[in-house]
Amino acid sequence: MPAWVLQALAAARRVPWRKVLAAIVWLSTRGRRYWDRLTPDERREVRDLALKSKGQRSNLSATEQDRLVALFQKIRRDPDGGIEATT
């Protein structure tokens, strides 16, 4: 078996799969409620900025960073305008 396959299998064993599954379940149920607070254009913008950032804030301009923060604040706002507590 090639070495890269063995490395991939070893890495897969280290992944906390229970946590991954729990995150998927949360995102597909309760997380959807938050995500749906954005318009389709805003969701696309979040996705595009996240892809551009590659996980590094420094890959975004200050304006883009501010826009991403504003969109995440909108996600966190409850329908009555307050900030929801995270649970």
C-alpha positions in Angstrom: 0.0 0.0 0.0 1.4 3.4 -0.9 2.8 5.5 2.0 0.3 8.4 1.3 -2.6 6.0 1.7 -1.3 4.9 5.1 -0.8 8.5 6.1 -4.4 9.4 5.1 -5.7 6.4 7.1 -3.7 7.4 10.1 -5.0 11.0 9.9 -8.6 9.8 9.5 -8.2 7.8 12.8 -7.2 11.0 14.6 -10.3 12.9 13.6 -12.9 13.2 16.4 -15.7 11.8 14.3 -18.3 12.1 17.0 -17.7 15.8 17.2 -17.8 16.1 13.4 -21.2 14.3 13.4 -22.5 16.4 16.2 -21.5 19.6 14.3 -23.2 18.3 11.1 -26.4 17.6 13.0 -26.4 21.0 14.7 -25.7 22.8 11.4 -28.4 21.0 9.6 -31.0 21.7 12.2 -30.5 24.6 14.5 -27.7 26.2 12.5 -30.1 26.5 9.5 -32.2 28.9 11.6 -29.3 31.3 11.9 -28.1 30.9 8.3 -31.6 31.7 6.9 -31.4 35.1 8.5 -29.2 36.2 5.6 -30.5 36.8 2.1 -29.2 34.5 -0.6 -26.9 37.3 -1.8 -25.5 37.7 1.7 -25.0 34.0 2.1 -23.1 34.0 -1.2 -21.0 37.0 0.0 -20.1 35.1 3.2 -19.1 32.1 1.2 -17.0 34.1 -1.2 -15.2 36.0 1.6 -14.6 32.8 3.5 -13.1 31.2 0.4 -11.0 34.3 -0.3 -9.7 34.4 3.3 -8.5 30.7 3.2 -8.9 30.9 7.0 -6.6 33.9 7.4 -8.0 37.3 8.2 -4.9 38.9 6.6 -6.1 37.7 3.2 -9.1 40.1 3.4 -9.0 43.9 3.2 -10.1 45.9 6.2 -13.4 46.6 4.4 -14.0 42.9 3.7 -13.2 42.0 7.3 -15.7 44.6 8.5 -18.4 43.3 6.1 -17.9 39.7 7.3 -18.2 40.9 10.9 -21.4 42.8 10.0 -22.9 39.7 8.3 -22.1 37.5 11.3 -23.7 40.0 13.6 -26.8 39.8 11.5 -26.8 36.0 11.8 -26.6 36.3 15.6 -29.4 38.8 15.9 -32.7 37.3 17.0 -35.9 38.3 15.1 -36.7 40.9 17.8 -33.4 42.7 17.2 -31.4 41.5 20.3 -28.4 39.3 20.3 -29.1 35.7 21.0 -27.2 33.8 23.6 -25.2 31.0 22.1 -26.1 27.5 23.4 
